[in-house]
Amino acid sequence: MIQSLIDMVASSAIPIALFCLGASLQFSKATMSYAELAWMTTAKLFIHPAITWGTFVGLGVDDKVWMITTVVLTALPTGALVHVVAFKYRFFEKETSQIIVLSTVLSLLSVSLWLYLLL
């Protein structure tokens, strides 16, 4: 009976977490300019993975699996923890939610691009 209860709660943990994240995001106009938003998103989705790839090449790491895994992980969107920390300290709250939303949408492009380049 206890295991059945744990299984039911465990299967709903991810959808509830995503719902809570979506509910906490603020979609109102922020003080951040579009250029600043574009720069931060570009840095996260394209420059950071390029630096990671360059580090692998520069160090002479030949393991393709590790390289692809690491570069694709760095090409993922900005995580929700950034917004949680910003919300806790009441600093940059609206801006982090915009960065999360934009980087999530654009990560479809960035992850696909990096996988295409690395495979």
Secondary structure, 3 states (H helix, E strand, C coil): CHHHHHHHHHHHHHHHHHHHHHHHCCCCCCCCCHHHHHHHHHHHHHHHHHHHHHHHHHHCCCCHHHHHHHHHHHCCCCCHHHHHHHHHHCCCHHHHHHHHHHHHHHHHHHHHHHHHHHC
